[in-house]
């Protein structure tokens, strides 16, 4: 299954039609109308920035140009809408990320070729637009990642085959393009992640079946290709998750997970023995729990979540007993709260509405159990989920 087939899988209904129709060029901008041990590793997963406390969940709705915000019950994992939610964005919000302090959120608006920036209220979870937002990107900005220092934002542009790099104003959250930005990628970059040391950026290229790797200039945020990059992946790689030692890529076209060991000096990738590891049909979203014990993957075509235990020495994956676990229709994304207690899955659904499926994580086995009240209604087409 090639990348256009996967794009149809991932973006159903009006989202798919709008994306495929618009790949010939930029879209008109939209408005934004509202005011030691492995267990100690810092983990940065695509779509789930490392943050301090997991009190709020944010869901981009690619079907109605909004972000839904939920408060997380710390005991049960249940979700309650934040007052004022949903919050308006640009056209077709898809990827999102929150800075390490939990202060700023950045959203890729695919149909208005821009990045929205928001201030996250620490006590209520409400979003307020950062002055000067939105900030220009290139054609079809798709996914967002932030370095662990909170200094730089990286946004992959699906149709222009590059990645924009921005410096974050620590006081206001405003973005300024890094000199030399955008930086070239392969064809149709579909994910982006920064390693927990803040040294490297990884980008899966869906049409080239590989992963581009970059070294970050720690002063400027500029990117330089790692020697040997790009590195071979499976068919139509979509998203990438990193635990500092290993990188895992969801290969939607070949229904598996490619696993790599990261050279911590150069950033180069080497396939882990036994890789790739089998997943369900059209795996898309991927995340690692904060203790770096488990990997969770959404299988868009089979409506479930595969769970794996990580061999901390080799990086190899073993399916958790009971995996895969049932989710809603067409799940596209997964995020783990910073406590490691709960997993949240964005289910696009089959019709005009979608949900977030919430699960409690068994700390010993990694198995998932639905949270009472799950799934929770979350707009027309929940695309990405991020926890603060």
ABEGO torsion letter per residue (X at the ends): XBAAAAAAAABBEAAAAAAAAAAAEBBBBBBBABXXBAAABBBBBBGBBBBABBABBBBBBAAAGBBBBBBBBAAAGBBBBBBGOBBBBBBGBBBBBBBAAGABBBBBBAAAGBBBBBBBBAAAGBBBBBBGOBBBBBBGBABBBBBAAGABBBBBBAAAGBBBBBBBBAAAGBBBBBBGOBBBBBBGBABBBBBAAGABBBBBBAAAGBBBBBBBBAAAGBBBBBBGOBBBBBBGBABBBBAGABBBBBBAAAGBBBBBBBBAAAGBBBBBBGOBBBBBBGBABBBBBAAGABBBBBBAAAGBBBBBBBBAAAGBBBBBBGOBBBBBBGBABBBBBAAGABBBBBBAEABABBBBBBBBBBAAAGBBBBBBGOBBBBEABBABBBBX
